[in-house]
Amino acid sequence: MRFYSTNSPQNTVSAEQALFHSMPADKGLYMPTPLPVLGTDFFEKIADQSLADIGFEISKALFGDEISKANLETITHNALHFDTPVVELEPGQTGVLELFHGPSLAFKDVGARYMAALMSYYSARNDKEVNILVATSGDTGGAVAMGFHNVPGVRVSILYPTGRVSELQEKQLTTLGVNIQAFEVDGSFDDCQAIVKQAFVDPELNTHLSLSSANSINIFRLIPQGFYYVRAYGQVRHHGKPVVFSTPSGNFGNLSAGAMVQQMGLPVAHFVAATNLNQVVPSYLKTGVYSPKASVATISNAMDVGSPSNFVRLAHLYGDSYDRFKENVSGYFYDDDQTRAAMQQIYSQYSYVTCPHTAIGILGLQAYLSDSNHDYVGVALATAHPSKFKPLVEEVLGQPVEVPERLANLADRLKQSIQIPAQFEAFKDSFLQTVS
């Protein structure tokens, strides 16, 4: 398997290079080639397979002989030791894919842990320290921090926007220590992301340090996220209906991962891109004009992205054709009042507690199923455990939310972060001091 840049498809690099050097020099994004197509037989046999089993089979198809089957099995099963179950709200009609059963209680555990295991495998062969830079709007940072904590040969620097993550999300970023360092940026997620992107093309940093990303900039964050779409399909295919996935979306890595496995043969009838007021992709689907904007703060903070990096990948997967994009993806967006009302309605109707992001995913799914007039089975992605947004969820529902022990034990830990303005040079100076 090789990887090419979306800006120069004629030039390819190895999987190891794409993993550790997340962004090509031409500032494109890496994509795998060739993208293997999984046969019909594969999808007919996955109903009883675990997430790790599915990940192993797809990894074999992708890597071929580059990594031994024994090592790939170890990587996938050590990383993905939890499941991603579909909970059916209305059997045969709508379900929720729960992606919060990993260590940090968010969907990004899948990509972060798989990526950490791959990096550990390659680093053990190279004996070289890697510096991971990651921007987060909430959940990425916690998943990366926990996935890479105490991994030998890897240092992690996490940039997050001050005041725009929940208290428990912030504790996941700032309390682990050892090889995890948090930078609290006086700005937005887009500012954090811009700093990280600039770091990857800064000559001084790249001359002296080995830099990599654990954001969805890195293709190896996206690849394993495709595994749980396949796992979900295996759980609902017995209904005998076409399957629609609704993905709460911010930086659009999650939806890009779904589109990637669709290209590999997963029989997805349609995707729904469900966003908050940061509606750049739903607006594109309506007008045909892609116009990034400054992000708007909402109660679904992990989706507060005004310039989603992975739009390039998503468009590329559909041949950079607006018509093909629109044929496969529909967009819906919701404000905070609509999100709160959905959280209440879902709890009242189904006794199911959601975080605000998941509520938006369910809203988008319900809207598409109503608009389509087809008999689909719809699956909305539940991206985070509601306890990660405990004050908000309890305020909206008027009900206590239980916090799982692995998150509750962070509450009393001391926050440690480096506060910086939203300026690359300020980050660079502070970062160099931490690695010197």
C-alpha positions, 0 to 999 in steps of 0.5 A: 500500500502506498499513499499519494497527496491529494495535491500531487497524485503522481508522487507516492510514499510508504505507509510508514512515511504517511504515518509519521509525516502526516502532511505532504510537503505540498500541503495536500492530504495523504490518501491510500493507493490502491484502495482495496475492494472487499468482496460481497462474501466479506460483508456477508460474514461479518455479523458475528465478528468483533470490531477487532476482527473486522479491523484485522481483516481490513488491515490485511487487505490494506497492508498486504505483506508490508506488516506480518499477519501476526503483527497486524493481529496484535496491533488491532486486537490490542488497540480495539479491545472494546465493542461498538454496538448498535442500539436500536431505538426503533427496531428495523428503522433507526439505531444508534452506533455507540462509539463511546465504549473505549478508554476516553468515552469518545469515538476517536479512541478507535483511530487514536489507539490503532494509530498509537499501536502502529507508531509503537510498532514502527518506532520499536524498529527505528529507535527514534523519538516522535513528537505528535502535534494535535489540535482538538475541539474536545474529544480528539485530545482526550483519545490521543492523550489516553491512547499515547500515554506512556507509549515509549518513544512518543511525546504528545503536544495537544493544542485546545481552545481555552473555554471551549471544551467541557471540564471533563474533556479538559481534565483528559487533556491536562492531567496525565503528564509524563509524555503528554503536554497540553497547550491552552490556546487563546482562540478557536479550534481553527486557530489551534489547527492552523498552528499545527498545520504551520508547524508541519511546514516550518523548516526549523522544527522539521530539521531538528524534530520528527513531527507527526499528527494524530488529528484526522489530518493523519490518514491513519486516524481515518482508516480505522474509523472505517472499521466501525461503519463495517461493524455497524452494517454487520449488526443491521444487515439482517433487516434486509434494507439499504443502510443510511449513516448519519454522522455528527460532523465537525472536521469531517474525518469521521464522514471521510472514513465512512466514504472510504469504506464505501469505496472499498465495497461497504454497501452504504445507501447514503450518508447524512452530514449533520452539523451545528451552526458551523454549516459549511458542508450543508451549505455547500451541498445546497449551493455548490459553493464551498466557503469556509468561515470562522467557527461559531461556539455552540453547545456541541463544541467538538463540532465547532469547526468553520474550515474542516480539513477533511472536506478535501478528502471527502470531495476527492473520494467522490471524484471532486464532483459536486453531483457525485458528492450530493448523490451520496451525502445530504447535509442538515444543520441545527442550532443550540435550541434545536439540539436541546429540544432533540435531547429532550425528545429522544430521552422522552420517547426512547429513555435514551440519553445523548450528548449534544453531538449525538442528538444532532446526528439523530436529528439529521437521520430523522430528517433524511428518512422523512425526506427520502420516502424510502424504506431504509434502516438508519444508523446515527453515530453516537460520538461521545458518552453523555457524561462528558457533557454532564452539566449540560445534559443534566440541565437539559434533561433534569436528570442525573447523569452517571459518570463512568469510573474511568472518567470520574477519577480525573475530576480531582486531578490537577490541571497542567497546561501552558497558556499561549496566544493564538500565534504560531511563534508563541507556540513554537517558542514554548514547544521548543522549550518542552522538547529541549 
